């Protein structure tokens, strides 16, 4: 069985975070979100994986993952020249897939449950496809499934008046028959080739699509709020460990992970869940957490940071309170007058703020 990770798209809802690279490389708990997808496939025994790339900074995907050897998989790269929809991206993989069954994983989907059970069931079944469904509060933003007598009877992409709240998650178990159906698709109102429309065509020719309900955490991380929520959930499930050092003026409470070479000092306080990467310095009465990720080589002093993601190689050197923020790598915040109000930032890579 083979795997496909979709790593393209423009990530317009996440700008300016995506001005310099794909959204799927944005870190959640200090790890690119697409790496969670790769790990899900690998842990289910799927190690031959194609990565669909395209758009701004797609070269960064290949630079990070390489041939996949360091991640325990074998990676191939397929370029999508323009984001024409999930079905179009899947069709590009026809030669890669051959006659095997395969799993498609959208690179911005985070799931907290192993997919081993679903993979095993699909391999041993005669189903044409299998999908995972999850109840959502905003069904008009997703592909939606209608079910009767425990069978899927209809699938529709982003309906204006959805009849259910059962969203089709971005994990699809497919057979090569899907390629012929995609060849007969017409573009949707979004001018994209929708995978949900191709799945509906399977139903139209009386092919069976199995479904499972996800009751664990699943998130389509399309907005900053989604990313922060996913960050919070993953941090809550991490186990505390520290490879750094701290002096006796430091307070560390709750679930906290500290990387090698990191120094916590000078009365700073870390309240978990928090992850702090390698070779960081947290000093001068800084207060970090809860629900906060700090990337490698980042220096924090005098500041308070809560429910936020601070990426690698950042400097925050001022008396400022930050919450609900995402600050991209190589950013610097300094010399901001404090009025005791909490600030919310969404900063692209290399941003400098000096007020």
Steps between C-alpha positions, in 0.01 A plus 500: 500500500630846411455842652452851363546823694359816344743783571393767252258792502540870572392513866331836448312487833834475683678797347745652587623168648495341153663777299834316508403133509218243501258490788567129556850585627365730770594344835258362752673408826831570321438256215365574150135407480563276196747296705209378712339373178820325397530338843139377484569329167834357612359368828232320298769327295471725194852608409487561123357851487456765231495865607309741275673838502437833331473867575721732703796341673431147378877447489498527879296179517771305319770667705331396824396142416760406240459144377318410822773273635541704820127456563487127434324526164571525128379825345426596141407854399235593243443860398152650459547811286191673636256411782216348297346299781563183696372272226739657250790446740399138552479442123865608468591192704353238265838369385637505854205301637482244221251228592533533878258633755614829651439761769478874433582725793453876478817649644316753716281244679587398855353184651577368846395142425710231330372405156629140525151356554359681196793395282470134598125497445535660158776268385286200588175632351342526157396860561565751223585766757492578869473837670513642849216723617491746787220712644573872454338828597543659155398231248465742207880529501557130428402213281195350672367144517136400524442160659196272503482157660871521578589551133626809322233607254635838390816707511506870416780755511438810717118507476327831566230324703660183639262226610750357749807616691710197401813642341719293268847528654811538289593130516382282211550126444471437127539245221623568145143510367489858625734615222251418224229689683722804552559505122126557457467775761389853418646793697289613795374853562844560655655398167661204671473125454345382826586162650157493666339519154711204388392305809137580419558351155606178673164494677323573172643181347403302813849465643526473877664771706562399858512767769626537855413767754787685663427583861860586586656833408509590130575842360523650154754771582388763251500804729730638774236408757498141375879480526501634856231253603693210346814622675317500833363147457832350394685671785250363750584147386879532518702359787723729704874477448793741522841493336574861589618677814343745739611684813331487842303822436294330228149356545388218269152356541283259302580316179818661364748379236837678482753432226873438519719803561211721617555720807220626724616760753454823696164442664318377191186291532384223263141377540409200289400371266803654329772382264827693465742395231878464493755770586247753625545755777208602722601761754424818695171400664337379182170314539432232239179299470268335508435357150816645351765370259842662467724398210876439499757778554241746632579756772225630730558758769269717716193378310180304566385256230178300527308274260739577216749359252842664482705343223876454477770769509275767650588769754247659734687740724254735666238523772203386294204267549427280199200267460323303224784580261708332231842652441700361209870421500770768504264759647601755762289705741678759711458837668122503512345722763296295741148617583423173678270388218542158339604515134396261221746452212490315170848561363657370181857378475768759574269763651665770713299711746674783685272769645 
